[in-house]
């Protein structure tokens, strides 16, 4: 394990290179307001952003506010989001989440982590993504790509998403947490694939301990 100071230096260099490669990185999910991003993020679990965007194009026209989701018959909601996969669990999460929004927050999406985490179906990944995009609250968004790359790059030895989140928070300035999350995810999609990483084309090859020779 590298000394913490060396690890911070390497983390900063990784972020510098990725920020040049993916300037102003942000989520690929399409949305027009905080609720739409929250819904899209819940639907994005185990589903591509492209598929979610296809579904929400129609979904957002039908369900305009949190009350619409909370009052919708569960079977109808399931059918409306079926293409995103795991639609029964997601429909239950959406209905529960939006019911809580109506009952506790007047139908508005909270602007802080503690309140966000009280919503059914909302974990730290979803909360940090929404808070960063909507309210500019810095946070590390540990999705499957972020988890894989942070391990490959030697930035963490943990496999638990929450522990990884805190590990990376120690390595980078708070102002870069949200952008770095999106940069690493974009790099995971474009270059550092799960099965066959494209190491020859990777801008991090010379500083990645897992790079193929």
Order of alpha helices (4+ residues) and beta strands (2+ residues): alpha-alpha-alpha-alpha-alpha-alpha-alpha-alpha-alpha-alpha-alpha
